[in-house]
Amino acid sequence: MTDSPLEQIDLLDTDYADILAHSGHPSFELQLVKSGIEPARARTATNFIALMRQKPNTPEGWAALTEAWEEACGFEPELEHLQLLVQLLWNHHS
C-alpha cells in the first residue's frame, strides 16, 4: 500500500466539497482551515478577501463588500474606511 497523496485535514467530506463548490478562493480557505481556523471563520475571511480584490462597480457590489466587512471585522465600515480602500487598493496611479 502506498501513502495517500491527500493531506489529512479535520473536515467532513461534505464540508470539503462545500469549500470547493462555494468558496471564492478554495485553496486559501483550505489553508486557513489547515492552520486551525474554524471553517466558518475561514469562509468569512476568504469571502472578505475575495471581495477586496476588485473594486465594486455596482451598488450591489458595494453592499456585498460592506456586508462582508461587517461580518469579518465586527463593525460596519464608515465612508472614510471605504474611501481609504479605494485609494490604497484600487487607485493605482504611477
FENBEL-V908802 format. One record per residue. N is the residue number from 0. RES is the residue in three letters. PHI is phi in whole degrees, 0 to 359 (NA if undefined). PSI is psi in whole degrees, 0 to 359 (none if undefined). NEAR is the number of other ideal C-beta (glycine too) atoms within 10 Angstrom. Layout:
{{N & RES & PHI & PSI & NEAR} {N & RES & PHI & PSI & NEAR}}
This chain:
{{0 & MET & NA & 140 & 3} {1 & THR & 259 & 162 & 4} {2 & ASP & 292 & 144 & 5} {3 & SER & 287 & 135 & 7} {4 & PRO & 284 & 349 & 5} {5 & LEU & 276 & 136 & 7} {6 & GLU & 281 & 136 & 7} {7 & GLN & 282 & 125 & 7} {8 & ILE & 230 & 153 & 12} {9 & ASP & 275 & 71 & 9} {10 & LEU & 223 & 144 & 15} {11 & LEU & 290 & 155 & 9} {12 & ASP & 304 & 321 & 7} {13 & THR & 293 & 324 & 8} {14 & ASP & 292 & 319 & 14} {15 & TYR & 297 & 314 & 16} {16 & ALA & 297 & 322 & 11} {17 & ASP & 297 & 318 & 16} {18 & ILE & 298 & 313 & 22} {19 & LEU & 297 & 323 & 12} {20 & ALA & 276 & 329 & 8} {21 & HIS & 238 & 355 & 11} {22 & SER & 279 & 145 & 17} {23 & GLY & 289 & 338 & 15} {24 & HIS & 206 & 81 & 16} {25 & PRO & 303 & 319 & 15} {26 & SER & 294 & 322 & 10} {27 & PHE & 293 & 315 & 16} {28 & GLU & 298 & 317 & 25} {29 & LEU & 296 & 322 & 20} {30 & GLN & 297 & 320 & 14} {31 & LEU & 297 & 316 & 20} {32 & VAL & 297 & 317 & 21} {33 & LYS & 299 & 329 & 14} {34 & SER & 278 & 1 & 8} {35 & GLY & 106 & 2 & 8} {36 & ILE & 282 & 136 & 16} {37 & GLU & 304 & 141 & 10} {38 & PRO & 306 & 320 & 19} {39 & ALA & 294 & 320 & 8} {40 & ARG & 291 & 322 & 13} {41 & ALA & 297 & 320 & 21} {42 & ARG & 295 & 318 & 21} {43 & THR & 299 & 312 & 18} {44 & ALA & 296 & 317 & 18} {45 & THR & 296 & 317 & 25} {46 & ASN & 298 & 315 & 21} {47 & PHE & 298 & 312 & 18} {48 & ILE & 295 & 320 & 16} {49 & ALA & 298 & 320 & 15} {50 & LEU & 289 & 335 & 19} {51 & MET & 282 & 347 & 16} {52 & ARG & 292 & 332 & 10} {53 & GLN & 222 & 138 & 11} {54 & LYS & 296 & 129 & 13} {55 & PRO & 297 & 143 & 18} {56 & ASN & 251 & 356 & 8} {57 & THR & 228 & 161 & 8} {58 & PRO & 301 & 325 & 8} {59 & GLU & 294 & 321 & 9} {60 & GLY & 296 & 318 & 13} {61 & TRP & 295 & 321 & 14} {62 & ALA & 296 & 319 & 11} {63 & ALA & 296 & 318 & 14} {64 & LEU & 295 & 317 & 20} {65 & THR & 298 & 317 & 16} {66 & GLU & 295 & 317 & 14} {67 & ALA & 295 & 321 & 21} {68 & TRP & 301 & 310 & 19} {69 & GLU & 299 & 319 & 13} {70 & GLU & 293 & 318 & 14} {71 & ALA & 283 & 321 & 17} {72 & CYS & 261 & 341 & 12} {73 & GLY & 89 & 6 & 7} {74 & PHE & 208 & 155 & 9} {75 & GLU & 282 & 133 & 10} {76 & PRO & 291 & 145 & 16} {77 & GLU & 270 & 166 & 9} {78 & LEU & 306 & 321 & 7} {79 & GLU & 300 & 319 & 8} {80 & HIS & 299 & 314 & 13} {81 & LEU & 293 & 323 & 15} {82 & GLN & 296 & 321 & 11} {83 & LEU & 296 & 320 & 12} {84 & LEU & 301 & 313 & 17} {85 & VAL & 302 & 314 & 11} {86 & GLN & 293 & 315 & 11} {87 & LEU & 281 & 323 & 9} {88 & LEU & 259 & 326 & 12} {89 & TRP & 243 & 343 & 12} {90 & ASN & 260 & 86 & 9} {91 & HIS & 265 & 95 & 7} {92 & HIS & 259 & 127 & 4} {93 & SER & 274 & none & 2}}
